[in-house]
Each structure stands twice: as structure tokens, then as C-alpha cells.
Amino acid sequence: MSQLGNRNIVDIRFCCMTAVLGSKEPRHPQLVMKELGILYHNSAPKSVWDQWWFFDCQRIPDPLPKYLKVFDRDNQEHKRHFPELLSRDM
């Protein structure tokens, strides 16, 4: 089942541990996103979770690699960690 549903613009989490250990993808997350052809408005590292978050992503391949997950910016936990980046007015 697609993570994208009917959405053209989504926010994506890049899990560095899953990329390296599970998919043998050691390259920098921003480089990987570029090579996948994914465009994004903004990105932020989340070193505590070994993740990068990419906001307002477009041109998303389906299916996504296992280390990329669509996430809901309206989730309260995400809002607590990045209130300035998750504003719809950025």
C-alpha cells in the first residue's frame, strides 16, 4: 500500500540507521533525496533519532525506499520538536 495516498506534497522522514544497516545506503540524506528526484522546501537533521526530516516534498517515487517514511506534520510530537518548521506559513 502506498504511503502517499492521494497527496502530491508530503513531509518525509529519512531514517539514517535503516538506510545504512538495512539498505546499505551510506550517502548523505540530502544527496540521496536529490538522486531520487525528490524536491523539498526545507530539511532539518534530527540527530537524537538519527533522522533527517524533509518538508513539502514533491516528485516522490512510489514505492519509497524502506528508509523513507511519510509523516504527518500535524502530529503533536512533531509540532513540539519543530514548531517553526512545521508552520504551514513558512
PDB file as gemmi writes it, atoms N, CA and C in Angstrom:
CRYST1    1.000    1.000    1.000  90.00  90.00  90.00 P 1                      
ATOM      1  N   MET A   1       0.834  -1.192   0.000  1.00  0.00           N  
ATOM      2  CA  MET A   1       0.000   0.000   0.000  1.00  0.00           C  
ATOM      3  C   MET A   1       0.872   1.246   0.000  1.00  0.00           C  
ATOM      4  N   SER A   2       0.534   2.222  -0.793  1.00  0.00           N  
ATOM      5  CA  SER A   2       1.308   3.439  -0.930  1.00  0.00           C  
ATOM      6  C   SER A   2       1.219   4.306   0.319  1.00  0.00           C  
ATOM      7  N   GLN A   3       2.344   4.903   0.709  1.00  0.00           N  
ATOM      8  CA  GLN A   3       2.363   5.851   1.825  1.00  0.00           C  
ATOM      9  C   GLN A   3       1.811   7.208   1.407  1.00  0.00           C  
ATOM     10  N   LEU A   4       1.724   7.441   0.108  1.00  0.00           N  
ATOM     11  CA  LEU A   4       1.377   8.760  -0.388  1.00  0.00           C  
ATOM     12  C   LEU A   4      -0.115   9.030  -0.427  1.00  0.00           C  
ATOM     13  N   GLY A   5      -0.912   7.997  -0.578  1.00  0.00           N  
ATOM     14  CA  GLY A   5      -2.351   8.218  -0.712  1.00  0.00           C  
ATOM     15  C   GLY A   5      -2.613   9.074  -1.935  1.00  0.00           C  
ATOM     16  N   ASN A   6      -3.446  10.090  -1.792  1.00  0.00           N  
ATOM     17  CA  ASN A   6      -3.761  10.990  -2.899  1.00  0.00           C  
ATOM     18  C   ASN A   6      -3.003  12.304  -2.807  1.00  0.00           C  
ATOM     19  N   ARG A   7      -1.979  12.365  -1.973  1.00  0.00           N  
ATOM     20  CA  ARG A   7      -1.275  13.621  -1.754  1.00  0.00           C  
ATOM     21  C   ARG A   7      -0.110  13.784  -2.732  1.00  0.00           C  
ATOM     22  N   ASN A   8       0.074  15.009  -3.215  1.00  0.00           N  
ATOM     23  CA  ASN A   8       1.193  15.325  -4.093  1.00  0.00           C  
ATOM     24  C   ASN A   8       2.355  15.940  -3.318  1.00  0.00           C  
ATOM     25  N   ILE A   9       2.067  16.581  -2.200  1.00  0.00           N  
ATOM     26  CA  ILE A   9       3.094  17.210  -1.376  1.00  0.00           C  
ATOM     27  C   ILE A   9       3.003  16.603   0.026  1.00  0.00           C  
ATOM     28  N   VAL A  10       4.123  16.054   0.492  1.00  0.00           N  
ATOM     29  CA  VAL A  10       4.151  15.389   1.801  1.00  0.00           C  
ATOM     30  C   VAL A  10       5.441  15.744   2.530  1.00  0.00           C  
ATOM     31  N   ASP A  11       5.495  15.397   3.793  1.00  0.00           N  
ATOM     32  CA  ASP A  11       6.700  15.512   4.607  1.00  0.00           C  
ATOM     33  C   ASP A  11       7.271  14.112   4.783  1.00  0.00           C  
ATOM     34  N   ILE A  12       8.591  13.998   4.734  1.00  0.00           N  
ATOM     35  CA  ILE A  12       9.238  12.689   4.756  1.00  0.00           C  
ATOM     36  C   ILE A  12      10.331  12.646   5.816  1.00  0.00           C  
ATOM     37  N   ARG A  13      10.372  11.513   6.533  1.00  0.00           N  
ATOM     38  CA  ARG A  13      11.466  11.222   7.464  1.00  0.00           C  
ATOM     39  C   ARG A  13      12.443  10.283   6.778  1.00  0.00           C  
ATOM     40  N   PHE A  14      13.734  10.590   6.888  1.00  0.00           N  
ATOM     41  CA  PHE A  14      14.796   9.737   6.362  1.00  0.00           C  
ATOM     42  C   PHE A  14      15.493   9.117   7.561  1.00  0.00           C  
ATOM     43  N   CYS A  15      15.358   7.812   7.742  1.00  0.00           N  
ATOM     44  CA  CYS A  15      15.975   7.120   8.869  1.00  0.00           C  
ATOM     45  C   CYS A  15      17.378   6.673   8.471  1.00  0.00           C  
ATOM     46  N   CYS A  16      18.385   7.293   9.051  1.00  0.00           N  
ATOM     47  CA  CYS A  16      19.775   7.008   8.698  1.00  0.00           C  
ATOM     48  C   CYS A  16      20.180   5.583   9.071  1.00  0.00           C  
ATOM     49  N   MET A  17      19.718   5.078  10.198  1.00  0.00           N  
ATOM     50  CA  MET A  17      20.079   3.718  10.613  1.00  0.00           C  
ATOM     51  C   MET A  17      19.498   2.670   9.657  1.00  0.00           C  
ATOM     52  N   THR A  18      18.250   2.844   9.279  1.00  0.00           N  
ATOM     53  CA  THR A  18      17.634   1.915   8.332  1.00  0.00           C  
ATOM     54  C   THR A  18      18.328   2.003   6.979  1.00  0.00           C  
ATOM     55  N   ALA A  19      18.702   3.210   6.574  1.00  0.00           N  
ATOM     56  CA  ALA A  19      19.384   3.383   5.289  1.00  0.00           C  
ATOM     57  C   ALA A  19      20.716   2.638   5.279  1.00  0.00           C  
ATOM     58  N   VAL A  20      21.517   2.829   6.311  1.00  0.00           N  
ATOM     59  CA  VAL A  20      22.857   2.232   6.339  1.00  0.00           C  
ATOM     60  C   VAL A  20      22.803   0.734   6.626  1.00  0.00           C  
ATOM     61  N   LEU A  21      22.091   0.350   7.672  1.00  0.00           N  
ATOM     62  CA  LEU A  21      22.096  -1.052   8.084  1.00  0.00           C  
ATOM     63  C   LEU A  21      21.176  -1.935   7.248  1.00  0.00           C  
ATOM     64  N   GLY A  22      20.009  -1.414   6.910  1.00  0.00           N  
ATOM     65  CA  GLY A  22      19.034  -2.235   6.200  1.00  0.00           C  
ATOM     66  C   GLY A  22      19.121  -2.157   4.690  1.00  0.00           C  
ATOM     67  N   SER A  23      19.539  -1.007   4.167  1.00  0.00           N  
ATOM     68  CA  SER A  23      19.535  -0.816   2.713  1.00  0.00           C  
ATOM     69  C   SER A  23      20.924  -0.552   2.140  1.00  0.00           C  
ATOM     70  N   LYS A  24      21.933  -0.560   2.992  1.00  0.00           N  
ATOM     71  CA  LYS A  24      23.315  -0.330   2.537  1.00  0.00           C  
ATOM     72  C   LYS A  24      23.453   0.995   1.788  1.00  0.00           C  
ATOM     73  N   GLU A  25      22.775   2.032   2.302  1.00  0.00           N  
ATOM     74  CA  GLU A  25      22.800   3.366   1.705  1.00  0.00           C  
ATOM     75  C   GLU A  25      23.545   4.307   2.652  1.00  0.00           C  
ATOM     76  N   PRO A  26      24.873   4.499   2.447  1.00  0.00           N  
ATOM     77  CA  PRO A  26      25.664   5.298   3.378  1.00  0.00           C  
ATOM     78  C   PRO A  26      25.735   6.789   3.033  1.00  0.00           C  
ATOM     79  N   ARG A  27      25.170   7.192   1.903  1.00  0.00           N  
ATOM     80  CA  ARG A  27      25.317   8.586   1.469  1.00  0.00           C  
ATOM     81  C   ARG A  27      24.476   9.546   2.314  1.00  0.00           C  
ATOM     82  N   HIS A  28      24.844  10.815   2.252  1.00  0.00           N  
ATOM     83  CA  HIS A  28      24.139  11.858   2.994  1.00  0.00           C  
ATOM     84  C   HIS A  28      22.679  11.922   2.543  1.00  0.00           C  
ATOM     85  N   PRO A  29      21.747  12.078   3.477  1.00  0.00           N  
ATOM     86  CA  PRO A  29      20.320  12.096   3.138  1.00  0.00           C  
ATOM     87  C   PRO A  29      19.945  13.116   2.060  1.00  0.00           C  
ATOM     88  N   GLN A  30      20.526  14.313   2.095  1.00  0.00           N  
ATOM     89  CA  GLN A  30      20.180  15.311   1.085  1.00  0.00           C  
ATOM     90  C   GLN A  30      20.629  14.875  -0.312  1.00  0.00           C  
ATOM     91  N   LEU A  31      21.765  14.220  -0.405  1.00  0.00           N  
ATOM     92  CA  LEU A  31      22.237  13.700  -1.682  1.00  0.00           C  
ATOM     93  C   LEU A  31      21.325  12.588  -2.196  1.00  0.00           C  
ATOM     94  N   VAL A  32      20.913  11.709  -1.306  1.00  0.00           N  
ATOM     95  CA  VAL A  32      20.014  10.622  -1.694  1.00  0.00           C  
ATOM     96  C   VAL A  32      18.688  11.189  -2.205  1.00  0.00           C  
ATOM     97  N   MET A  33      18.142  12.164  -1.502  1.00  0.00           N  
ATOM     98  CA  MET A  33      16.871  12.771  -1.935  1.00  0.00           C  
ATOM     99  C   MET A  33      17.024  13.389  -3.326  1.00  0.00           C  
ATOM    100  N   LYS A  34      18.139  14.065  -3.551  1.00  0.00           N  
ATOM    101  CA  LYS A  34      18.392  14.672  -4.864  1.00  0.00           C  
ATOM    102  C   LYS A  34      18.459  13.601  -5.948  1.00  0.00           C  
ATOM    103  N   GLU A  35      19.183  12.517  -5.680  1.00  0.00           N  
ATOM    104  CA  GLU A  35      19.331  11.467  -6.680  1.00  0.00           C  
ATOM    105  C   GLU A  35      18.031  10.703  -6.924  1.00  0.00           C  
ATOM    106  N   LEU A  36      17.139  10.675  -5.932  1.00  0.00           N  
ATOM    107  CA  LEU A  36      15.821  10.069  -6.124  1.00  0.00           C  
ATOM    108  C   LEU A  36      14.879  10.994  -6.894  1.00  0.00           C  
ATOM    109  N   GLY A  37      15.304  12.256  -7.084  1.00  0.00           N  
ATOM    110  CA  GLY A  37      14.482  13.222  -7.805  1.00  0.00           C  
ATOM    111  C   GLY A  37      13.442  13.898  -6.948  1.00  0.00           C  
ATOM    112  N   ILE A  38      13.557  13.753  -5.626  1.00  0.00           N  
ATOM    113  CA  ILE A  38      12.584  14.348  -4.709  1.00  0.00           C  
ATOM    114  C   ILE A  38      12.961  15.802  -4.450  1.00  0.00           C  
ATOM    115  N   LEU A  39      12.018  16.681  -4.677  1.00  0.00           N  
ATOM    116  CA  LEU A  39      12.198  18.099  -4.365  1.00  0.00           C  
ATOM    117  C   LEU A  39      11.607  18.376  -2.996  1.00  0.00           C  
ATOM    118  N   TYR A  40      12.210  19.292  -2.234  1.00  0.00           N  
ATOM    119  CA  TYR A  40      11.675  19.637  -0.916  1.00  0.00           C  
ATOM    120  C   TYR A  40      11.930  21.104  -0.628  1.00  0.00           C  
ATOM    121  N   HIS A  41      11.100  21.664   0.243  1.00  0.00           N  
ATOM    122  CA  HIS A  41      11.186  23.082   0.588  1.00  0.00           C  
ATOM    123  C   HIS A  41      12.247  23.338   1.652  1.00  0.00           C  
ATOM    124  N   ASN A  42      12.323  22.457   2.638  1.00  0.00           N  
ATOM    125  CA  ASN A  42      13.212  22.659   3.778  1.00  0.00           C  
ATOM    126  C   ASN A  42      13.567  21.292   4.357  1.00  0.00           C  
ATOM    127  N   SER A  43      14.685  21.228   5.065  1.00  0.00           N  
ATOM    128  CA  SER A  43      15.059  19.977   5.734  1.00  0.00           C  
ATOM    129  C   SER A  43      15.725  20.301   7.064  1.00  0.00           C  
ATOM    130  N   ALA A  44      15.701  19.326   7.959  1.00  0.00           N  
ATOM    131  CA  ALA A  44      16.301  19.519   9.280  1.00  0.00           C  
ATOM    132  C   ALA A  44      16.805  18.176   9.808  1.00  0.00           C  
ATOM    133  N   PRO A  45      18.041  18.147  10.321  1.00  0.00           N  
ATOM    134  CA  PRO A  45      18.544  16.912  10.937  1.00  0.00           C  
ATOM    135  C   PRO A  45      17.915  16.707  12.308  1.00  0.00           C  
ATOM    136  N   LYS A  46      17.641  15.481  12.643  1.00  0.00           N  
ATOM    137  CA  LYS A  46      17.152  15.101  13.980  1.00  0.00           C  
ATOM    138  C   LYS A  46      18.149  14.083  14.530  1.00  0.00           C  
ATOM    139  N   SER A  47      19.278  14.574  15.023  1.00  0.00           N  
ATOM    140  CA  SER A  47      20.374  13.692  15.432  1.00  0.00           C  
ATOM    141  C   SER A  47      20.000  12.767  16.584  1.00  0.00           C  
ATOM    142  N   VAL A  48      19.103  13.181  17.445  1.00  0.00           N  
ATOM    143  CA  VAL A  48      18.685  12.330  18.562  1.00  0.00           C  
ATOM    144  C   VAL A  48      18.079  11.030  18.044  1.00  0.00           C  
ATOM    145  N   TRP A  49      17.399  11.097  16.913  1.00  0.00           N  
ATOM    146  CA  TRP A  49      16.732   9.929  16.333  1.00  0.00           C  
ATOM    147  C   TRP A  49      17.464   9.370  15.116  1.00  0.00           C  
ATOM    148  N   ASP A  50      18.655   9.908  14.784  1.00  0.00           N  
ATOM    149  CA  ASP A  50      19.371   9.503  13.567  1.00  0.00           C  
ATOM    150  C   ASP A  50      18.481   9.633  12.339  1.00  0.00           C  
ATOM    151  N   GLN A  51      17.830  10.789  12.225  1.00  0.00           N  
ATOM    152  CA  GLN A  51      16.921  11.035  11.112  1.00  0.00           C  
ATOM    153  C   GLN A  51      17.152  12.419  10.533  1.00  0.00           C  
ATOM    154  N   TRP A  52      16.695  12.581   9.308  1.00  0.00           N  
ATOM    155  CA  TRP A  52      16.522  13.890   8.694  1.00  0.00           C  
ATOM    156  C   TRP A  52      15.045  14.009   8.349  1.00  0.00           C  
ATOM    157  N   TRP A  53      14.493  15.196   8.534  1.00  0.00           N  
ATOM    158  CA  TRP A  53      13.106  15.456   8.158  1.00  0.00           C  
ATOM    159  C   TRP A  53      13.113  16.393   6.957  1.00  0.00           C  
ATOM    160  N   PHE A  54      12.331  16.059   5.948  1.00  0.00           N  
ATOM    161  CA  PHE A  54      12.211  16.854   4.731  1.00  0.00           C  
ATOM    162  C   PHE A  54      10.766  17.319   4.609  1.00  0.00           C  
ATOM    163  N   PHE A  55      10.593  18.626   4.370  1.00  0.00           N  
ATOM    164  CA  PHE A  55       9.270  19.238   4.387  1.00  0.00           C  
ATOM    165  C   PHE A  55       8.818  19.653   2.988  1.00  0.00           C  
ATOM    166  N   ASP A  56       7.513  19.488   2.740  1.00  0.00           N  
ATOM    167  CA  ASP A  56       6.881  19.874   1.478  1.00  0.00           C  
ATOM    168  C   ASP A  56       7.568  19.209   0.286  1.00  0.00           C  
ATOM    169  N   CYS A  57       7.667  17.897   0.348  1.00  0.00           N  
ATOM    170  CA  CYS A  57       8.325  17.118  -0.701  1.00  0.00           C  
ATOM    171  C   CYS A  57       7.393  16.911  -1.897  1.00  0.00           C  
ATOM    172  N   GLN A  58       7.983  16.947  -3.080  1.00  0.00           N  
ATOM    173  CA  GLN A  58       7.266  16.711  -4.331  1.00  0.00           C  
ATOM    174  C   GLN A  58       8.069  15.749  -5.193  1.00  0.00           C  
ATOM    175  N   ARG A  59       7.430  15.239  -6.241  1.00  0.00           N  
ATOM    176  CA  ARG A  59       8.066  14.280  -7.165  1.00  0.00           C  
ATOM    177  C   ARG A  59       8.584  13.057  -6.411  1.00  0.00           C  
ATOM    178  N   ILE A  60       7.702  12.438  -5.673  1.00  0.00           N  
ATOM    179  CA  ILE A  60       8.064  11.322  -4.795  1.00  0.00           C  
ATOM    180  C   ILE A  60       7.866  10.000  -5.524  1.00  0.00           C  
ATOM    181  N   PRO A  61       8.907   9.162  -5.560  1.00  0.00           N  
ATOM    182  CA  PRO A  61       8.736   7.853  -6.194  1.00  0.00           C  
ATOM    183  C   PRO A  61       7.823   6.964  -5.353  1.00  0.00           C  
ATOM    184  N   ASP A  62       7.116   6.083  -6.035  1.00  0.00           N  
ATOM    185  CA  ASP A  62       6.230   5.152  -5.334  1.00  0.00           C  
ATOM    186  C   ASP A  62       6.501   3.761  -5.880  1.00  0.00           C  
ATOM    187  N   PRO A  63       6.974   2.851  -5.064  1.00  0.00           N  
ATOM    188  CA  PRO A  63       7.104   2.942  -3.611  1.00  0.00           C  
ATOM    189  C   PRO A  63       8.394   3.651  -3.191  1.00  0.00           C  
ATOM    190  N   LEU A  64       8.369   4.145  -1.958  1.00  0.00           N  
ATOM    191  CA  LEU A  64       9.552   4.764  -1.366  1.00  0.00           C  
ATOM    192  C   LEU A  64      10.506   3.688  -0.856  1.00  0.00           C  
ATOM    193  N   PRO A  65      11.809   3.979  -0.833  1.00  0.00           N  
ATOM    194  CA  PRO A  65      12.733   3.055  -0.172  1.00  0.00           C  
ATOM    195  C   PRO A  65      12.340   2.868   1.294  1.00  0.00           C  
ATOM    196  N   LYS A  66      12.761   1.750   1.891  1.00  0.00           N  
ATOM    197  CA  LYS A  66      12.356   1.417   3.266  1.00  0.00           C  
ATOM    198  C   LYS A  66      12.772   2.472   4.294  1.00  0.00           C  
ATOM    199  N   TYR A  67      13.827   3.214   4.030  1.00  0.00           N  
ATOM    200  CA  TYR A  67      14.335   4.188   4.992  1.00  0.00           C  
ATOM    201  C   TYR A  67      13.630   5.545   4.899  1.00  0.00           C  
ATOM    202  N   LEU A  68      12.694   5.693   3.969  1.00  0.00           N  
ATOM    203  CA  LEU A  68      11.908   6.924   3.847  1.00  0.00           C  
ATOM    204  C   LEU A  68      10.471   6.645   4.261  1.00  0.00           C  
ATOM    205  N   LYS A  69       9.932   7.504   5.119  1.00  0.00           N  
ATOM    206  CA  LYS A  69       8.550   7.364   5.583  1.00  0.00           C  
ATOM    207  C   LYS A  69       7.858   8.713   5.530  1.00  0.00           C  
ATOM    208  N   VAL A  70       6.647   8.713   5.007  1.00  0.00           N  
ATOM    209  CA  VAL A  70       5.817   9.910   5.052  1.00  0.00           C  
ATOM    210  C   VAL A  70       5.365  10.105   6.487  1.00  0.00           C  
ATOM    211  N   PHE A  71       5.422  11.359   6.977  1.00  0.00           N  
ATOM    212  CA  PHE A  71       4.914  11.616   8.325  1.00  0.00           C  
ATOM    213  C   PHE A  71       3.938  12.772   8.323  1.00  0.00           C  
ATOM    214  N   ASP A  72       3.147  12.821   9.353  1.00  0.00           N  
ATOM    215  CA  ASP A  72       2.063  13.803   9.489  1.00  0.00           C  
ATOM    216  C   ASP A  72       2.563  15.001  10.290  1.00  0.00           C  
ATOM    217  N   ARG A  73       2.703  16.143   9.636  1.00  0.00           N  
ATOM    218  CA  ARG A  73       3.211  17.334  10.331  1.00  0.00           C  
ATOM    219  C   ARG A  73       2.233  17.833  11.390  1.00  0.00           C  
ATOM    220  N   ASP A  74       0.982  17.374  11.368  1.00  0.00           N  
ATOM    221  CA  ASP A  74       0.016  17.791  12.376  1.00  0.00           C  
ATOM    222  C   ASP A  74       0.117  16.965  13.652  1.00  0.00           C  
ATOM    223  N   ASN A  75       0.971  15.942  13.654  1.00  0.00           N  
ATOM    224  CA  ASN A  75       1.225  15.132  14.840  1.00  0.00           C  
ATOM    225  C   ASN A  75       1.805  16.029  15.942  1.00  0.00           C  
ATOM    226  N   GLN A  76       1.284  15.934  17.151  1.00  0.00           N  
ATOM    227  CA  GLN A  76       1.707  16.810  18.243  1.00  0.00           C  
ATOM    228  C   GLN A  76       3.186  16.654  18.594  1.00  0.00           C  
ATOM    229  N   GLU A  77       3.725  15.454  18.493  1.00  0.00           N  
ATOM    230  CA  GLU A  77       5.146  15.255  18.791  1.00  0.00           C  
ATOM    231  C   GLU A  77       6.019  16.008  17.795  1.00  0.00           C  
ATOM    232  N   HIS A  78       5.657  15.981  16.532  1.00  0.00           N  
ATOM    233  CA  HIS A  78       6.420  16.707  15.524  1.00  0.00           C  
ATOM    234  C   HIS A  78       6.329  18.206  15.766  1.00  0.00           C  
ATOM    235  N   LYS A  79       5.151  18.691  16.092  1.00  0.00           N  
ATOM    236  CA  LYS A  79       4.973  20.117  16.366  1.00  0.00           C  
ATOM    237  C   LYS A  79       5.817  20.571  17.555  1.00  0.00           C  
ATOM    238  N   ARG A  80       5.935  19.712  18.551  1.00  0.00           N  
ATOM    239  CA  ARG A  80       6.707  20.055  19.749  1.00  0.00           C  
ATOM    240  C   ARG A  80       8.195  20.200  19.421  1.00  0.00           C  
ATOM    241  N   HIS A  81       8.719  19.378  18.524  1.00  0.00           N  
ATOM    242  CA  HIS A  81      10.142  19.404  18.211  1.00  0.00           C  
ATOM    243  C   HIS A  81      10.529  20.474  17.193  1.00  0.00           C  
ATOM    244  N   PHE A  82       9.650  20.785  16.263  1.00  0.00           N  
ATOM    245  CA  PHE A  82       9.966  21.744  15.214  1.00  0.00           C  
ATOM    246  C   PHE A  82       8.808  22.699  14.944  1.00  0.00           C  
ATOM    247  N   PRO A  83       8.380  23.470  15.914  1.00  0.00           N  
ATOM    248  CA  PRO A  83       7.220  24.330  15.669  1.00  0.00           C  
ATOM    249  C   PRO A  83       7.448  25.330  14.536  1.00  0.00           C  
ATOM    250  N   GLU A  84       8.656  25.871  14.425  1.00  0.00           N  
ATOM    251  CA  GLU A  84       8.922  26.873  13.386  1.00  0.00           C  
ATOM    252  C   GLU A  84       8.969  26.253  11.992  1.00  0.00           C  
ATOM    253  N   LEU A  85       9.405  25.023  11.869  1.00  0.00           N  
ATOM    254  CA  LEU A  85       9.485  24.381  10.561  1.00  0.00           C  
ATOM    255  C   LEU A  85       8.153  23.778  10.134  1.00  0.00           C  
ATOM    256  N   LEU A  86       7.316  23.446  11.076  1.00  0.00           N  
ATOM    257  CA  LEU A  86       6.062  22.796  10.740  1.00  0.00           C  
ATOM    258  C   LEU A  86       4.920  23.760  10.504  1.00  0.00           C  
ATOM    259  N   SER A  87       5.199  25.037  10.612  1.00  0.00           N  
ATOM    260  CA  SER A  87       4.176  26.032  10.336  1.00  0.00           C  
ATOM    261  C   SER A  87       3.805  25.962   8.860  1.00  0.00           C  
ATOM    262  N   ARG A  88       2.534  25.987   8.557  1.00  0.00           N  
ATOM    263  CA  ARG A  88       2.077  25.968   7.162  1.00  0.00           C  
ATOM    264  C   ARG A  88       2.395  27.287   6.468  1.00  0.00           C  
ATOM    265  N   ASP A  89       2.811  28.304   7.233  1.00  0.00           N  
ATOM    266  CA  ASP A  89       3.071  29.627   6.677  1.00  0.00           C  
ATOM    267  C   ASP A  89       4.532  29.869   6.328  1.00  0.00           C  
ATOM    268  N   MET A  90       5.397  28.811   6.354  1.00  0.00           N  
ATOM    269  CA  MET A  90       6.811  29.061   6.118  1.00  0.00           C  
ATOM    270  C   MET A  90       7.078  29.525   4.710  1.00  0.00           C  
TER     271      MET A  90                                                      
END                                                                             
